[in-house]
Amino acid sequence: MKQIVLIASAALFFLTAPGSKAENWPCWRGPRGDGSSLETSVPVRWSDTDNVLWKTAISGKGHSSPIVWGDRIFVTTAISGGGDETFRSGLYGDVD
């Protein structure tokens, strides 16, 4: 239950993040599934300070693409419920 509360708290933070009206990014590789965007005048370079409006630490193991919808950003993270912090890849965590 603690993990759900933590994830929900992180999601709530991102739901209130300010943004501009831009093309939604509903899934990995974007709205057309090819990684392209119809937006113009977007940054093409980033650093720890250049073209960064905000950033925050997120607990757990991130392994998904963020979703951008309107002025909201959705992210996911994996937090071990059993104290085992080892990430196991594969559909059922059975791949070493």
Order of alpha helices (4+ residues) and beta strands (2+ residues): alpha-beta-beta
